[in-house]
Amino acid sequence: MRDLRTALGWSQSRLATELCEVAGRDTVNREMISRWEHGRRCP
């Protein structure tokens, strides 16, 4: 996930915002993206 995000030039906050827009819900934030990228949580 991190490799794709950085290839797009997106921050963790931007990715969270984009995911929320696609899902139509405000359920993802920067902290969640960080946990996913570090393997502490699964999406």
mmCIF file as Biopython writes it, N, C-alpha, C and O atoms, coordinates in Angstrom:
data_model
#
loop_
_atom_site.group_PDB
_atom_site.id
_atom_site.type_symbol
_atom_site.label_atom_id
_atom_site.label_alt_id
_atom_site.label_comp_id
_atom_site.label_asym_id
_atom_site.label_entity_id
_atom_site.label_seq_id
_atom_site.pdbx_PDB_ins_code
_atom_site.Cartn_x
_atom_site.Cartn_y
_atom_site.Cartn_z
_atom_site.occupancy
_atom_site.B_iso_or_equiv
_atom_site.auth_seq_id
_atom_site.auth_asym_id
_atom_site.pdbx_PDB_model_num
ATOM 1   N N  . MET A ? 1  ? 0.823   -1.172 0.000  1.0 0.0 1  A 1 
ATOM 2   C CA . MET A ? 1  ? 0.000   0.000  0.000  1.0 0.0 1  A 1 
ATOM 3   C C  . MET A ? 1  ? 0.879   1.252  0.000  1.0 0.0 1  A 1 
ATOM 4   O O  . MET A ? 1  ? 0.622   2.204  -0.737 1.0 0.0 1  A 1 
ATOM 5   N N  . ARG A ? 2  ? 1.901   1.236  0.822  1.0 0.0 2  A 1 
ATOM 6   C CA . ARG A ? 2  ? 2.764   2.419  0.916  1.0 0.0 2  A 1 
ATOM 7   C C  . ARG A ? 2  ? 3.449   2.712  -0.416 1.0 0.0 2  A 1 
ATOM 8   O O  . ARG A ? 2  ? 3.548   3.869  -0.825 1.0 0.0 2  A 1 
ATOM 9   N N  . ASP A ? 3  ? 3.921   1.663  -1.092 1.0 0.0 3  A 1 
ATOM 10  C CA . ASP A ? 3  ? 4.599   1.874  -2.369 1.0 0.0 3  A 1 
ATOM 11  C C  . ASP A ? 3  ? 3.677   2.532  -3.387 1.0 0.0 3  A 1 
ATOM 12  O O  . ASP A ? 3  ? 4.085   3.461  -4.084 1.0 0.0 3  A 1 
ATOM 13  N N  . LEU A ? 4  ? 2.450   2.063  -3.478 1.0 0.0 4  A 1 
ATOM 14  C CA . LEU A ? 4  ? 1.493   2.655  -4.410 1.0 0.0 4  A 1 
ATOM 15  C C  . LEU A ? 4  ? 1.162   4.087  -4.012 1.0 0.0 4  A 1 
ATOM 16  O O  . LEU A ? 4  ? 1.107   4.977  -4.860 1.0 0.0 4  A 1 
ATOM 17  N N  . ARG A ? 5  ? 0.942   4.303  -2.728 1.0 0.0 5  A 1 
ATOM 18  C CA . ARG A ? 5  ? 0.619   5.647  -2.241 1.0 0.0 5  A 1 
ATOM 19  C C  . ARG A ? 5  ? 1.738   6.628  -2.561 1.0 0.0 5  A 1 
ATOM 20  O O  . ARG A ? 5  ? 1.483   7.728  -3.050 1.0 0.0 5  A 1 
ATOM 21  N N  . THR A ? 6  ? 2.969   6.232  -2.287 1.0 0.0 6  A 1 
ATOM 22  C CA . THR A ? 6  ? 4.090   7.143  -2.545 1.0 0.0 6  A 1 
ATOM 23  C C  . THR A ? 6  ? 4.334   7.321  -4.039 1.0 0.0 6  A 1 
ATOM 24  O O  . THR A ? 6  ? 4.760   8.392  -4.471 1.0 0.0 6  A 1 
ATOM 25  N N  . ALA A ? 7  ? 4.069   6.283  -4.833 1.0 0.0 7  A 1 
ATOM 26  C CA . ALA A ? 7  ? 4.201   6.416  -6.288 1.0 0.0 7  A 1 
ATOM 27  C C  . ALA A ? 7  ? 3.224   7.455  -6.827 1.0 0.0 7  A 1 
ATOM 28  O O  . ALA A ? 7  ? 3.518   8.154  -7.796 1.0 0.0 7  A 1 
ATOM 29  N N  . LEU A ? 8  ? 2.065   7.549  -6.193 1.0 0.0 8  A 1 
ATOM 30  C CA . LEU A ? 8  ? 1.073   8.550  -6.585 1.0 0.0 8  A 1 
ATOM 31  C C  . LEU A ? 8  ? 1.400   9.927  -6.026 1.0 0.0 8  A 1 
ATOM 32  O O  . LEU A ? 8  ? 0.804   10.928 -6.425 1.0 0.0 8  A 1 
ATOM 33  N N  . GLY A ? 9  ? 2.355   9.969  -5.095 1.0 0.0 9  A 1 
ATOM 34  C CA . GLY A ? 9  ? 2.707   11.235 -4.460 1.0 0.0 9  A 1 
ATOM 35  C C  . GLY A ? 9  ? 1.697   11.670 -3.416 1.0 0.0 9  A 1 
ATOM 36  O O  . GLY A ? 9  ? 1.588   12.855 -3.100 1.0 0.0 9  A 1 
ATOM 37  N N  . TRP A ? 10 ? 0.955   10.706 -2.878 1.0 0.0 10 A 1 
ATOM 38  C CA . TRP A ? 10 ? -0.086  11.006 -1.899 1.0 0.0 10 A 1 
ATOM 39  C C  . TRP A ? 10 ? 0.441   10.839 -0.485 1.0 0.0 10 A 1 
ATOM 40  O O  . TRP A ? 10 ? 1.278   9.977  -0.216 1.0 0.0 10 A 1 
ATOM 41  N N  . SER A ? 11 ? -0.053  11.667 0.404  1.0 0.0 11 A 1 
ATOM 42  C CA . SER A ? 11 ? 0.218   11.507 1.834  1.0 0.0 11 A 1 
ATOM 43  C C  . SER A ? 11 ? -0.750  10.464 2.395  1.0 0.0 11 A 1 
ATOM 44  O O  . SER A ? 11 ? -1.699  10.056 1.726  1.0 0.0 11 A 1 
ATOM 45  N N  . GLN A ? 12 ? -0.495  10.047 3.620  1.0 0.0 12 A 1 
ATOM 46  C CA . GLN A ? 12 ? -1.432  9.130  4.275  1.0 0.0 12 A 1 
ATOM 47  C C  . GLN A ? 12 ? -2.794  9.795  4.442  1.0 0.0 12 A 1 
ATOM 48  O O  . GLN A ? 12 ? -3.826  9.137  4.308  1.0 0.0 12 A 1 
ATOM 49  N N  . SER A ? 13 ? -2.802  11.071 4.728  1.0 0.0 13 A 1 
ATOM 50  C CA . SER A ? 13 ? -4.070  11.803 4.878  1.0 0.0 13 A 1 
ATOM 51  C C  . SER A ? 13 ? -4.837  11.836 3.572  1.0 0.0 13 A 1 
ATOM 52  O O  . SER A ? 13 ? -6.056  11.665 3.559  1.0 0.0 13 A 1 
ATOM 53  N N  . ARG A ? 14 ? -4.133  12.055 2.477  1.0 0.0 14 A 1 
ATOM 54  C CA . ARG A ? 14 ? -4.791  12.095 1.166  1.0 0.0 14 A 1 
ATOM 55  C C  . ARG A ? 14 ? -5.396  10.737 0.833  1.0 0.0 14 A 1 
ATOM 56  O O  . ARG A ? 14 ? -6.528  10.665 0.353  1.0 0.0 14 A 1 
ATOM 57  N N  . LEU A ? 15 ? -4.654  9.660  1.082  1.0 0.0 15 A 1 
ATOM 58  C CA . LEU A ? 15 ? -5.181  8.326  0.817  1.0 0.0 15 A 1 
ATOM 59  C C  . LEU A ? 15 ? -6.425  8.068  1.655  1.0 0.0 15 A 1 
ATOM 60  O O  . LEU A ? 15 ? -7.408  7.521  1.157  1.0 0.0 15 A 1 
ATOM 61  N N  . ALA A ? 16 ? -6.387  8.457  2.915  1.0 0.0 16 A 1 
ATOM 62  C CA . ALA A ? 16 ? -7.551  8.278  3.786  1.0 0.0 16 A 1 
ATOM 63  C C  . ALA A ? 16 ? -8.753  9.039  3.240  1.0 0.0 16 A 1 
ATOM 64  O O  . ALA A ? 16 ? -9.865  8.512  3.220  1.0 0.0 16 A 1 
ATOM 65  N N  . THR A ? 17 ? -8.536  10.261 2.802  1.0 0.0 17 A 1 
ATOM 66  C CA . THR A ? 17 ? -9.616  11.074 2.239  1.0 0.0 17 A 1 
ATOM 67  C C  . THR A ? 17 ? -10.190 10.423 0.990  1.0 0.0 17 A 1 
ATOM 68  O O  . THR A ? 17 ? -11.408 10.343 0.831  1.0 0.0 17 A 1 
ATOM 69  N N  . GLU A ? 18 ? -9.322  9.960  0.108  1.0 0.0 18 A 1 
ATOM 70  C CA . GLU A ? 18 ? -9.778  9.317  -1.132 1.0 0.0 18 A 1 
ATOM 71  C C  . GLU A ? 18 ? -10.579 8.052  -0.829 1.0 0.0 18 A 1 
ATOM 72  O O  . GLU A ? 18 ? -11.617 7.815  -1.448 1.0 0.0 18 A 1 
ATOM 73  N N  . LEU A ? 19 ? -10.111 7.244  0.111  1.0 0.0 19 A 1 
ATOM 74  C CA . LEU A ? 19 ? -10.839 6.023  0.468  1.0 0.0 19 A 1 
ATOM 75  C C  . LEU A ? 19 ? -12.210 6.342  1.051  1.0 0.0 19 A 1 
ATOM 76  O O  . LEU A ? 19 ? -13.186 5.651  0.758  1.0 0.0 19 A 1 
ATOM 77  N N  . CYS A ? 20 ? -12.288 7.373  1.866  1.0 0.0 20 A 1 
ATOM 78  C CA . CYS A ? 20 ? -13.573 7.776  2.445  1.0 0.0 20 A 1 
ATOM 79  C C  . CYS A ? 20 ? -14.536 8.237  1.360  1.0 0.0 20 A 1 
ATOM 80  O O  . CYS A ? 20 ? -15.726 7.925  1.411  1.0 0.0 20 A 1 
ATOM 81  N N  . GLU A ? 21 ? -14.033 8.974  0.386  1.0 0.0 21 A 1 
ATOM 82  C CA . GLU A ? 21 ? -14.895 9.449  -0.698 1.0 0.0 21 A 1 
ATOM 83  C C  . GLU A ? 21 ? -15.432 8.287  -1.516 1.0 0.0 21 A 1 
ATOM 84  O O  . GLU A ? 21 ? -16.615 8.260  -1.856 1.0 0.0 21 A 1 
ATOM 85  N N  . VAL A ? 22 ? -14.572 7.324  -1.833 1.0 0.0 22 A 1 
ATOM 86  C CA . VAL A ? 22 ? -15.000 6.167  -2.620 1.0 0.0 22 A 1 
ATOM 87  C C  . VAL A ? 22 ? -16.025 5.339  -1.849 1.0 0.0 22 A 1 
ATOM 88  O O  . VAL A ? 22 ? -17.013 4.875  -2.417 1.0 0.0 22 A 1 
ATOM 89  N N  . ALA A ? 23 ? -15.785 5.161  -0.558 1.0 0.0 23 A 1 
ATOM 90  C CA . ALA A ? 23 ? -16.677 4.348  0.269  1.0 0.0 23 A 1 
ATOM 91  C C  . ALA A ? 23 ? -17.964 5.083  0.643  1.0 0.0 23 A 1 
ATOM 92  O O  . ALA A ? 23 ? -18.957 4.463  1.021  1.0 0.0 23 A 1 
ATOM 93  N N  . GLY A ? 24 ? -17.934 6.412  0.532  1.0 0.0 24 A 1 
ATOM 94  C CA . GLY A ? 24 ? -19.103 7.184  0.932  1.0 0.0 24 A 1 
ATOM 95  C C  . GLY A ? 24 ? -19.279 7.237  2.437  1.0 0.0 24 A 1 
ATOM 96  O O  . GLY A ? 24 ? -20.372 7.503  2.938  1.0 0.0 24 A 1 
ATOM 97  N N  . ARG A ? 25 ? -18.185 6.981  3.159  1.0 0.0 25 A 1 
ATOM 98  C CA . ARG A ? 25 ? -18.213 6.983  4.621  1.0 0.0 25 A 1 
ATOM 99  C C  . ARG A ? 25 ? -16.934 7.622  5.138  1.0 0.0 25 A 1 
ATOM 100 O O  . ARG A ? 25 ? -15.889 7.571  4.489  1.0 0.0 25 A 1 
ATOM 101 N N  . ASP A ? 26 ? -17.032 8.219  6.305  1.0 0.0 26 A 1 
ATOM 102 C CA . ASP A ? 26 ? -15.872 8.841  6.940  1.0 0.0 26 A 1 
ATOM 103 C C  . ASP A ? 26 ? -15.321 7.887  7.995  1.0 0.0 26 A 1 
ATOM 104 O O  . ASP A ? 26 ? -15.432 8.140  9.195  1.0 0.0 26 A 1 
ATOM 105 N N  . THR A ? 27 ? -14.721 6.775  7.527  1.0 0.0 27 A 1 
ATOM 106 C CA . THR A ? 27 ? -14.302 5.734  8.460  1.0 0.0 27 A 1 
ATOM 107 C C  . THR A ? 27 ? -12.798 5.476  8.469  1.0 0.0 27 A 1 
ATOM 108 O O  . THR A ? 27 ? -12.318 4.678  9.274  1.0 0.0 27 A 1 
ATOM 109 N N  . VAL A ? 28 ? -12.048 6.136  7.591  1.0 0.0 28 A 1 
ATOM 110 C CA . VAL A ? 28 ? -10.605 5.908  7.506  1.0 0.0 28 A 1 
ATOM 111 C C  . VAL A ? 28 ? -9.888  7.216  7.793  1.0 0.0 28 A 1 
ATOM 112 O O  . VAL A ? 28 ? -10.285 8.270  7.295  1.0 0.0 28 A 1 
ATOM 113 N N  . ASN A ? 29 ? -8.830  7.149  8.597  1.0 0.0 29 A 1 
ATOM 114 C CA . ASN A ? 29 ? -8.037  8.348  8.858  1.0 0.0 29 A 1 
ATOM 115 C C  . ASN A ? 29 ? -6.554  8.028  8.679  1.0 0.0 29 A 1 
ATOM 116 O O  . ASN A ? 29 ? -6.192  6.883  8.406  1.0 0.0 29 A 1 
ATOM 117 N N  . ARG A ? 30 ? -5.711  9.023  8.829  1.0 0.0 30 A 1 
ATOM 118 C CA . ARG A ? 30 ? -4.279  8.863  8.621  1.0 0.0 30 A 1 
ATOM 119 C C  . ARG A ? 30 ? -3.685  7.810  9.546  1.0 0.0 30 A 1 
ATOM 120 O O  . ARG A ? 30 ? -2.818  7.036  9.139  1.0 0.0 30 A 1 
ATOM 121 N N  . GLU A ? 31 ? -4.148  7.783  10.783 1.0 0.0 31 A 1 
ATOM 122 C CA . GLU A ? 31 ? -3.633  6.814  11.741 1.0 0.0 31 A 1 
ATOM 123 C C  . GLU A ? 31 ? -3.924  5.379  11.305 1.0 0.0 31 A 1 
ATOM 124 O O  . GLU A ? 31 ? -3.090  4.493  11.485 1.0 0.0 31 A 1 
ATOM 125 N N  . MET A ? 32 ? -5.097  5.152  10.735 1.0 0.0 32 A 1 
ATOM 126 C CA . MET A ? 32 ? -5.445  3.815  10.256 1.0 0.0 32 A 1 
ATOM 127 C C  . MET A ? 32 ? -4.547  3.410  9.093  1.0 0.0 32 A 1 
ATOM 128 O O  . MET A ? 32 ? -4.094  2.268  9.025  1.0 0.0 32 A 1 
ATOM 129 N N  . ILE A ? 33 ? -4.290  4.336  8.188  1.0 0.0 33 A 1 
ATOM 130 C CA . ILE A ? 33 ? -3.403  4.049  7.059  1.0 0.0 33 A 1 
ATOM 131 C C  . ILE A ? 33 ? -2.025  3.659  7.583  1.0 0.0 33 A 1 
ATOM 132 O O  . ILE A ? 33 ? -1.425  2.700  7.096  1.0 0.0 33 A 1 
ATOM 133 N N  . SER A ? 34 ? -1.522  4.388  8.563  1.0 0.0 34 A 1 
ATOM 134 C CA . SER A ? 34 ? -0.216  4.087  9.154  1.0 0.0 34 A 1 
ATOM 135 C C  . SER A ? 34 ? -0.201  2.686  9.756  1.0 0.0 34 A 1 
ATOM 136 O O  . SER A ? 34 ? 0.761   1.941  9.564  1.0 0.0 34 A 1 
ATOM 137 N N  . ARG A ? 35 ? -1.241  2.327  10.470 1.0 0.0 35 A 1 
ATOM 138 C CA . ARG A ? 35 ? -1.318  0.987  11.072 1.0 0.0 35 A 1 
ATOM 139 C C  . ARG A ? 35 ? -1.317  -0.098 9.998  1.0 0.0 35 A 1 
ATOM 140 O O  . ARG A ? 35 ? -0.661  -1.127 10.155 1.0 0.0 35 A 1 
ATOM 141 N N  . TRP A ? 36 ? -2.052  0.130  8.907  1.0 0.0 36 A 1 
ATOM 142 C CA . TRP A ? 36 ? -2.083  -0.834 7.811  1.0 0.0 36 A 1 
ATOM 143 C C  . TRP A ? 36 ? -0.696  -0.979 7.197  1.0 0.0 36 A 1 
ATOM 144 O O  . TRP A ? 36 ? -0.229  -2.092 6.956  1.0 0.0 36 A 1 
ATOM 145 N N  . GLU A ? 37 ? -0.041  0.148  6.946  1.0 0.0 37 A 1 
ATOM 146 C CA . GLU A ? 37 ? 1.262   0.114  6.292  1.0 0.0 37 A 1 
ATOM 147 C C  . GLU A ? 37 ? 2.335   -0.537 7.163  1.0 0.0 37 A 1 
ATOM 148 O O  . GLU A ? 37 ? 3.281   -1.123 6.638  1.0 0.0 37 A 1 
ATOM 149 N N  . HIS A ? 38 ? 2.202   -0.442 8.462  1.0 0.0 38 A 1 
ATOM 150 C CA . HIS A ? 38 ? 3.183   -1.031 9.371  1.0 0.0 38 A 1 
ATOM 151 C C  . HIS A ? 38 ? 2.791   -2.434 9.844  1.0 0.0 38 A 1 
ATOM 152 O O  . HIS A ? 38 ? 3.474   -3.019 10.685 1.0 0.0 38 A 1 
ATOM 153 N N  . GLY A ? 39 ? 1.698   -2.970 9.309  1.0 0.0 39 A 1 
ATOM 154 C CA . GLY A ? 39 ? 1.285   -4.325 9.629  1.0 0.0 39 A 1 
ATOM 155 C C  . GLY A ? 39 ? 0.660   -4.498 10.995 1.0 0.0 39 A 1 
ATOM 156 O O  . GLY A ? 39 ? 0.554   -5.619 11.492 1.0 0.0 39 A 1 
ATOM 157 N N  . ARG A ? 40 ? 0.245   -3.402 11.610 1.0 0.0 40 A 1 
ATOM 158 C CA . ARG A ? 40 ? -0.376  -3.503 12.938 1.0 0.0 40 A 1 
ATOM 159 C C  . ARG A ? 40 ? -1.869  -3.792 12.849 1.0 0.0 40 A 1 
ATOM 160 O O  . ARG A ? 40 ? -2.479  -4.237 13.821 1.0 0.0 40 A 1 
ATOM 161 N N  . ARG A ? 41 ? -2.442  -3.544 11.705 1.0 0.0 41 A 1 
ATOM 162 C CA . ARG A ? 41 ? -3.861  -3.822 11.443 1.0 0.0 41 A 1 
ATOM 163 C C  . ARG A ? 41 ? -3.996  -4.239 9.983  1.0 0.0 41 A 1 
ATOM 164 O O  . ARG A ? 41 ? -3.155  -3.907 9.148  1.0 0.0 41 A 1 
ATOM 165 N N  . CYS A ? 42 ? -5.059  -4.965 9.693  1.0 0.0 42 A 1 
ATOM 166 C CA . CYS A ? 42 ? -5.378  -5.328 8.313  1.0 0.0 42 A 1 
ATOM 167 C C  . CYS A ? 42 ? -6.559  -4.489 7.852  1.0 0.0 42 A 1 
ATOM 168 O O  . CYS A ? 42 ? -7.501  -4.264 8.612  1.0 0.0 42 A 1 
ATOM 169 N N  . PRO A ? 43 ? -6.510  -4.028 6.612  1.0 0.0 43 A 1 
ATOM 170 C CA . PRO A ? 43 ? -7.640  -3.221 6.097  1.0 0.0 43 A 1 
ATOM 171 C C  . PRO A ? 43 ? -8.919  -4.034 6.005  1.0 0.0 43 A 1 
ATOM 172 O O  . PRO A ? 43 ? -9.955  -3.511 5.594  1.0 0.0 43 A 1 
#
